[in-house]
Each structure stands twice: as C-alpha cells, then as structure tokens.
Amino acid sequence: MAKRRTKEIAIRKILGASDLQIVNMLNRSFLILVLAANLVSWPIGYIFTNNWLSGFAYRIDMPIWPFVIATLSSVIIAVLTISIQARKAAVNNPVDALKYE
C-alpha cells in the first residue's frame, strides 16, 4: 500500500507532513481493518470452540483471555510491519516520486 501511495506520500511531505504523521496515517488505515477482522472473528471463534468443548465429558467455560491475546498479538504484528514499510516510504526523497509528473 505504501508503494502504491508514493505520490500521495511525496505530496504530503512537500506540504510539510512529518515522517511520524505519514507513518500514523498508514498505520491507522490498517489498524481499523485488523480490529474489524478481530471483532468479526471473536464470536465465530467462540461459537466453534464452545461447540467443540461441549463434546468432552468434563465441561469448562471458555475464557476471554485467548481472544484478547490473539487480538493484541495481531495488532502488534500489524503495527510493526506497517511501521517499517511506512518508514521506508516516508524517508524517500519526494522529488524521486514526483519527477515524471
């Protein structure tokens, strides 16, 4: 996504956006998708896991902490990977991206 938006990032840099603002802009769009995916998957995962656990002789309740850990780990992985790529795109010289316009 950062490579597709190089011209937009270059224009933002020329207009005075800092590297941190560009990284935050790219992170925000991905974090919304990651959180939405987690909100959709929580009920589905709970229903499947609860049905699977009900087949055993000893019943246990499904705790919420595995879902919280999965959400936190997916958010941390997404932020790290997107930040690295966005930082690379933000550090590039904006003239190179707009040279042929």
N, C-alpha and C positions, 0 to 999 in steps of 0.2 A: 504494500500500500504506500509506503514511503517513496518507493521508486516511481510509482505512478503519479504521485503528487509532488514531484520535484519542482515543477514550475510554480505551483502554489506556495511551496515552502520557500522558494527563492524570492518570490514577490513579497511574502511576509517578512523575510529577512531584510529586504531592501527598505521596506516601510518601517523597520525598527523593531521587529519582534526579536526577543532574545531566544537563545537556544533552549532554555527551560520552558518558555511558552510554547515553542514548537513541539517539544517532547510531550508536554502536557496535553496539547491538542490531539496528537496522535494516540496517546495513551487513553484519553477519555473515550474516544470512539470505540476502542477495543474493549475497554473495561465494561462498557454498557452491554456489549454482546456477550462477554463472559458471564456477567452477573445474570443476564436474562437466560442464558443457557442453564446456569445452575438452578435458577428458580423453576424452570420447566422440568429439570431432571430430578429435583428433590421429591416431589410427590410420586413420580413414576418409580424411582428407586425405592422409596418407602413401601409402596404397594407390592412390588415384586419381592422385596426382601421379607416383608411381613408374611406374604403368602408362603414363601419358602420356609421360613422359620416355623410356621404353624404346622408343618408336616412332621415335626420332630416330637418325641414323647415328652421331653421337658421343654416347656414354653418359657420364653424370655421376651421381655419388651425390647423394642428396637430403640436404642438411644439416639440422640440427635448429634452427638459429637462426631461420628464418622462423616456426616454430611457437612458439618462445619469445617472439619479438617480438609475435606475434598475441595470445598469452596475456597478456603484460604490458600491451599496449595496451587489451585488453578489460577487464582488471581495473582499470586506471587510469581509464578512462572510466566504468565502473560505480561505482567509489568516489566519483568527483567528482559524478556526477549524483545518486546516492543521498544523499550527504552534504548536498548543497544542499537537497534536498527534506526530508530528515530534520531538518536545522537549522531550516527554516521551521516544521515541525510541533513541534519541541521548544521553540521560543521563544514559541509561542502561549500565551495565558493558559489554564490548565487549567479555570478556572471556566466559560469560554465553552463548552467541550466537554461539561461535566457539568451545565450549567444546567437542562436539561429532564429530568433523571433523577429 
